[in-house]
Amino acid sequence: MNMELSLIVAMGKHREIGKDNDLLWHLPRDMKFFKETTLGHTVVMGRKNWESIPERFRPLTERQNIVLTRNEDFEAEGAIVIHDFDELSSVAESNNDKKCFIIGGAQVYDIALKSGQVNEMYVTEVDETFEADTYFPFVDSSGWNVEVVLEHEADDKNPYSFRVKRFWR
């Protein structure tokens, strides 16, 4: 893969990322960071993640959207559908993109991490625990460099404090 494969995720204190195919919190400042970081790049998500995005926001604007699914009949208007992670590099590179973001859900994160090709992660750590049915896979962070790129205290629009860490290797 000739492009940088990055991952972006927001999780609670126990790696929780979702419940009932929905987010666990509403943090406009983190959503702004997500948009600023992924704008102009390819974003890759699973079918359930695609379906969890309200239709009026699909596809994510100013980004090439790729949906990874085992369902051979699945169609996603405005997105490219692939059925194998190995197809990703040729599809994303055909768009001359130098950076591709894995944006979830849990199964797609797991596939990407196990591929060994992820060389950067943006991880939002929300300072709260949540009831969840979907969790981010465990990542051994030894061997990764880390820096905090954003810290935000809870306020009237963002009910939880959070920080965004960038990991790279």
Sequence and secondary structure as in RCSB ss.txt:
>XXXX:A:sequence
MNMELSLIVAMGKHREIGKDNDLLWHLPRDMKFFKETTLGHTVVMGRKNWESIPERFRPLTERQNIVLTRNEDFE
AEGAIVIHDFDELSSVAESNNDKKCFIIGGAQVYDIALKSGQVNEMYVTEVDETFEADTYFPFVDSSGWNVEVVL
EHEADDKNPYSFRVKRFWR
>XXXX:A:secstr
  SEEEEEEEE TTSEEEBTTB S   HHHHHHHHHHHTTSEEEEEHHHHHHS GGG S TTSEEEEE S TT  
 TTSEEESSGGGHHHHHHTTT SEEEEEE HHHHHHHHHHT EEEEEEEEESS    SEE      TT EEEEEE
EE   SS  S EEEEEEE 
